[in-house]
Amino acid sequence: MELIVCLKQVPDTEAMIKVGANGKSIDEAEIKWVMNPYDEFAVEEALKIKEAQGGTVTVMAVGPAKTVEALRTALAMGADQAVHIDDEAALGGDEYSAAVVMAAAIKGMSCDLVLTGQRTVDDDRGQLGGILGELLGIPSVSVINKLDLADGALIAERPVEGGTLVIKASLPAVITAQKGLNEPRYASLPGIMKAKKKPLEAKKLADLGVDPSQAGAAGALVEVVKMTPPPERAAGQVIDGETAAEKAAKLADLLHNEAKVV
């Protein structure tokens, strides 16, 4: 099986996010960058398939120089090789323009299955997998938490309200991984050392035959016009009293007369 995982480097979910000076992006100062958590499920699933059926796992990402860190993490987990699309013209776009670039790269490779996370934790749009399937002309199945491969087809399960949807599709195909599909492994020390010697190829848009007008911000269909932080929470109120009953009575009074929720 030839497996390709499309991943993204995102801010750590524990990072303190601030709006940047331009009002359209985040302030990247002091931000720790990591592999998108949902993409970890995609990497893990690809590794499990390789271990069961043989093959090669290639990880791919579009991004600036620091994106290599996320690719190296995937290599340390067990992926065989990586492709870094490192081109200034490919930056600042949306899922569509990223998919255009990734699809161009995938078309030049042998591929049985493309895997990616069901969404990224930064922009939270969840569109990459479906767009990749459309651009590549192959089936796409999103938000799956169980996957089986046999006889040139996949059988995937995805949660729906009140039940489970079972989907069968022919290969090659695209799947997007949901929490519950597996438990991503940690990169071991030997894996980290081996990752330094694994192939990591940098490509430019010209190498993929992609016109810069179709990539990055120039090719995006969505533009962020303004970014604002959520409103600050009001200060909490401490309820005092000599006994639990007295505190409970004060709380009930505040909820009824001040908050007006009871």
N, C-alpha and C positions, 0 to 999 in steps of 0.2 A: 504494500500500500504506500502510495506517495501522498503524504499528508502535509498541508500547508496551514499554518496558524497565523492569522493576521491580528496583530496586537497593537496596543497603544500605550505610551508612557503618560501617566497622569499624576497630579498631586496626591500625596499620601492622604488617605481619608481622615487622618488625625491632624493634618496640617491646619494652621489658622489662616483662613483665606481672607484676603483683603482685596478690595477693588483697586485696580491700577489707576495711575494718574490720568489716563485717557478716558476712563469711565466705560470702557468697552471690554476690558480684559482684567485678569487678576494681576496683583503685584507678585512677581515671581521671586522676590528677594526672600531668602531664608526658607524657601519651599523645598521639601524633600520630595523627590520624584520616584515613582515606583511603577511596576507593571500594573495595568488596570486589573483589579481583582477578578472581574468576570472573565478576563482573558486567561487568567491562571487556570480556570476550569477547562478552557479550550486546550491549553498546552497539556494539562494532565490527561485529558481524554485522548489526545493524539498520541501521547506516550504509551498509554494503556493499549491502544490499538496496535501500535508498533510492536509492543512486547508480545501481544497475542498472535499477530499475523505477519510480523516482519515489515520491513519497509524503511522509509526515511521521513523524518520530521524536519520541515523547514519552517522557521519563524520569520516573519516579515513585519516591518514597521516603516511608517513615513514619519519623519521628524528631524529635528536638529541634532547636532552632534551628541548631546546628552542622552538621546534615545538608545544609544549603544548599550547603556547600562541595563535597560529593560531586556534587550535582546540577549545580553550576556547572562542575565538571570534565567531566561528560558533555556539557554544552552547549558547552564549549570544544572538545571532540572533534568536534562537528558536529551534535548533537541540536538539534531545532528549538525545543522548549519543555519545561517541567518542571512537575510537580505535587508540591508538598510537603505531606504530610498532617501538620500541626503541631498536635497536640492532646495535652495532658497525659494525658488518659484513654487515649490510644493507645499509651503507652509501657510498657516493662517486660514485654511479653508474649512469646509464642513465635511460631513460623511460622504456626500456625493463626489466632491472633488478628490477626496482620499480614495474612494472606491475606484474612480477612473484610473488613478495611478496604480493602485494595487492590482486591478484587473489586467492592466497592460503587462505588469510583471508576471502575473500568474499564467497568462496566455503563452508566454515563452517557456513555461516549465511543464514537466509531467506532473499531473495531479489527479488523484482519485477523490479526495475530500478536502474541502476548505473549512476550517473551524475558526470561530472568533467568539468573543464574549457577547452576550445578548444586549449589552449596553455598556457605555463607559460612565464612570462615576463623575466625570467633569461636566460634560454637556448633557448627558442622560437622554439622548435622542433615540438610541436603539435602532438605527436605520442601516448600518453598514452591511450586515449580512444579506438583507433583502436586495439592496442595490447591487452588491457583488453578484448575486445569483442572476439578476436581470442583465447585467453587463456581460457576464460570461455565458449567458444562455443556458443555464443549468438550474435544476430545482434548488430551492432554499427552504429550510425548515427552521423556525425561530423558537427561542425560549424552551429548549428541551432539557429534561432532567433524566432521560434514559436513552441509550443509543445501542443498537445492535446492527452489525454489518454481516451480510451473507449473500452469496449468489449475485454479486453485482448490484446490490440494493441496500438501503438502510431502512430500519424500522425505528422510529423515534417516538417518544412519549413527551407530551407537554401538558402542564396542568391547565385546566379550565375550571371555571366556577362550578363546583359541585361534582367534578369528575376529572377524567384523564382523556386526552385526545391522542389516539394512536395514528401515526402517519407513516406511510411507506413511500419511498422515492427511489428512483434509479440513481446510480453513480455515473459520473461524478456529481457532486452536490455540495451545497453550502449549509452548515448548521451553525446556530448560535447557542452557546452554552449558558445554562442557568444554574444558580446555586442548587445543590442537591444532586447534580450529575455525578460528582465525585468529590474526593477530598484532595486538593492539590498537595503534592509532596514538597518538602523543603529541599533546597539545594544543599547537598552534602559538601564537605570540604574537598573530597576528591573530585566531585562534580565541578566545583568552582575552579579548581586547578586545571581540569581538562578543558573547561570552557574557553580558557585563554588560548588554546591551540586549535579550536574548532574554526572552520571557515566562516568568515563574516564579510560578505561582499557588499560594498557600497555602490549604489547606482545613481545616476543622474536621469532626469527626464529624457534627455536625448538618447540615453541607452535603451529606453523603453519605447521610444517613438511617440512620446506624449508631447503635444503642443503646450507650452507654458500657459496659454490662455484657457486651457481646460483643467488646470491643476491649481492647487492652493486657493488663495483668496480670489484670484481672477476667475476660477472655474466654479466657485461656490454658488449654490442656489439660495443659501441662507446667510444673512448678515446680522451680526450682533450690533445693534444700534445703541444699546445702553445696558449697563449692568449695575444693579444696586444691591446693597446688602439687605438682609431681612431686618425688620424693625427690632430695636432693642427691647428686651423683656422689661416689664415694669418691675420695680423692686418688690421683693417678697415682704410679707408681714408676719411677724412673730406674735403668736397669741399667748399671753401669759395668764396665770391663774394658779390658785393654791391647789386645786384638785382637778382630776381629769373631767369630772362633771362640769366644773366651772368653765374649763377651757372649751369643752364641747358646746356649752350654751353660748359662749361668746362667738365660736365659729359658726354656729347655726344662725346667730343674729347677723353676722357679717355677710354670710352667703345670701340671706334673705333680704336685708335692707340695703347693703352696699353693693355687692356683686349682682344681686337680683337674679340668681340662678336657681333658687328654690322658693 
